[in-house]
């Protein structure tokens, strides 16, 4: 028999994990009372996001740095293999996002995927996934900060040390990420989306108007390197697949936004619309750039149209790069902020403790991202490593486990129910393969690049945009 709700200790800073909801169905406590952020409070109103605004937030969360890495991944996978990966991962990540969103709404005390792990695996699982979550978004922030550094180098013809540009990107990131609520970030995110799409269009138009890729030999014969079906090594293929997979991972970043929605039940409307739009953008943009550039694609891809258009595209897309870094920094910082102040009066007040904790979380996470961006100074390798180590578990493996937790009866149910249950077991196995294989492949690729002298040293002042000498 379930314990009465009045015996549950709500004073702890850890969220109450309600494993039996029979008493909830009797109306003793509402879902709104179980939400992390309370509505109609005398302080910061977090739950202001409508499903229309969620579309803007979701689409900018996805079309961040991932879109800049897909074209170079197609060279390793070929047009057919790469196109299949783009569509398949987009569909798969939409499904797991819906699974995770439904699970969160069934357990509305959950703010992030970390809390959801606590429901399934208890305190140990919550702490383990919490570490993964924070590190994952630090990786995301670092890849975006690195892209900002590359853009500033390109715009200035390497006018200063690359470390200085990375630091400037970090400062801008922290300033933007300190906006406290997702609702107030909607307009900057809209500007960021417009800017990245405009920058992408400059690249698309630029590469299609040239007789040969800007990075290819400009005289004599050359090999374009466009293949319908490629034959990569395992390491190269799995690294490319992970780069594509992370570009459509929405689940870990969407859950905190759902927790700030006026009606969390409406998240599916936004998620489905965004998946369709993002999939179409990814497929069309990456295929055009790969068709015209082949093996001569830059990473990030904004540099694929030559020196002049590289400056134009980076100049236009720079606000988007800052916004993307801010989104990721905001997500990890908000998790830590809620973790520190949960169930205290300071969570939604304007107190000194509230502000110092919030700014401290943003600054601390941003500094760690700065260090990582200098430690792994290659854009596509950061994407692949974070995809394999962190986003394959959070976007594919954990949602499958959440579904199995909420549908235990399917394991011994009808034949159809058992088949559905086994399908989610298979999804968990696919995710596990991506974790192991993707990590191995990325490490092999990074080691090979270091051995060949293709990577700059850590905290190097060297030009990371390939502008000098072009």
Secondary structure, 3 states (H helix, E strand, C coil): CCCCHHHCCCCCCCCCCCCCCHHHHCCCCCHHHHCCCCCCCCCCCCCCECHHHHHHHHHHHHCCCHHHHHHHHHHHHHHHHHHHHHHHHHHHHHHHHHHHHHHHHHCCCCCCHHHHHHHHHHHHHHHHHHHHHHHHHHHHHHHHHHHHHHHHHHHHCCCCCHHHHHHHHHHHHHHHHCCCCCHHHHHHHHHHHHHHHHHHHHHHHHHHCCCCCCCCCCCCCCCCCCCCCCCCCHHHHHHHHHHHHHHCCCHHHHHHHHCCECCHHHHHHHHHHHHHHHHHHHHHHHHHHHHHHHHHCCCCHHHCCCHHHHHHHHHHHHHHHHHHHHHHHHHHHHHHHHHHHCCCCCCCCCCHHHHHHHHHHHHHHHHHHHHHHHHCCCHHHHHHHHHHHHHHHHHHHHHHHHHHHHCHHHHHCCHHHHHHHHHHHHHHHHHHHHHHHHHHHHHHHHHHHHHCCCCCCCCCCCCCCCCCCC
